[in-house]
Amino acid sequence: MAGTEEGTPDPGAWPEDGPAAPLGPRARLFPALGAVYRAQLSRARVARIPLLFVATFQSVGIMILMRGVVDGGDEARAVVSGASVLVVAFVALNLLAQYFGQLRAGGGLDHYATLPVPPAAVVLGAAGAYASFTVPGTVVTAVTGCLLFQLPMANLWILAAVIPLAGAALAGLGAALGLLAPRPELATLCGQLGMSAALLLGVLPAGRLPAPIGYARDLLPSTYGVEALGRSFDARPDWWAIGADLGVCAAVGVLSLAVAAWAYRRAAVR
């Protein structure tokens, strides 16, 4: 080839630079959410049995201890409903805060940041997978509590609404704590403190709490799931009040998950 060394291609033979190839379309929210949910569910499947055992054993043990102090009435309803929702708090708040704290510290967010998935799909998928583990433990705890305190079980179907709504509120809070904490140790500490607050403010009867602590109880998202489940044990449940409590859970869930998605975007770009 004239003007060039042997084996060296002629520069004029290179194709001219053209426009960059367009990137593929960004994944839509719901398909991406399903993919993240399945991946997280498969990842945590190995730890499912120990996780369920610890969360359920803890809540059942608390009810057995409280059985020697509480005989029945409103206090028994508070203990059973609080212990049942505590299973959700243990997983959705405590463990999810630890998971996102470790994910951020270990660089795992970089992997998700390279995927064409919306931030909300990552947060919702992980939150939904962790919250799914709470269903068997919550049901077992509620049934065991009803047997211990002789409470009616006719309206336990309300758990089908309490678990996802309270789980969404607590999971969003746990994810936000894990993503905003500067170190994974602080994320673990925040998750433990949040679960302890759900324990003390949810299981203890509200009438026995001092007024300032009662105000703190009103700020805890799980309180409204506890109230909704507790009202369902009445002979004639006030379904309007139950619906209002569940509505608060839903509103807090949307807000907390939005904050968690914002915290994910903030952590992923650093």
HELIX and SHEET records of a PDB file:
HELIX    1   1 PRO A   11  ALA A   13  5                                   3    
HELIX    2   2 LEU A   29  ARG A   43  1                                  15    
HELIX    3   3 ARG A   45  ALA A   47  5                                   3    
HELIX    4   4 ARG A   48  ARG A   67  1                                  20    
HELIX    5   5 GLY A   73  VAL A   88  1                                  16    
HELIX    6   6 ALA A   89  LEU A   95  3                                   7    
HELIX    7   7 LEU A   96  ALA A  105  1                                  10    
HELIX    8   8 GLY A  108  ALA A  113  1                                   6    
HELIX    9   9 PRO A  119  SER A  132  1                                  14    
HELIX   10  10 THR A  134  PHE A  149  1                                  16    
HELIX   11  11 LEU A  156  ILE A  158  5                                   3    
HELIX   12  12 LEU A  159  LEU A  180  1                                  22    
HELIX   13  13 PRO A  184  VAL A  203  1                                  20    
HELIX   14  14 ALA A  206  ARG A  208  5                                   3    
HELIX   15  15 ALA A  211  LEU A  219  1                                   9    
HELIX   16  16 SER A  222  ARG A  231  1                                  10    
HELIX   17  17 TRP A  239  ALA A  268  1                                  30    
END                                                                             
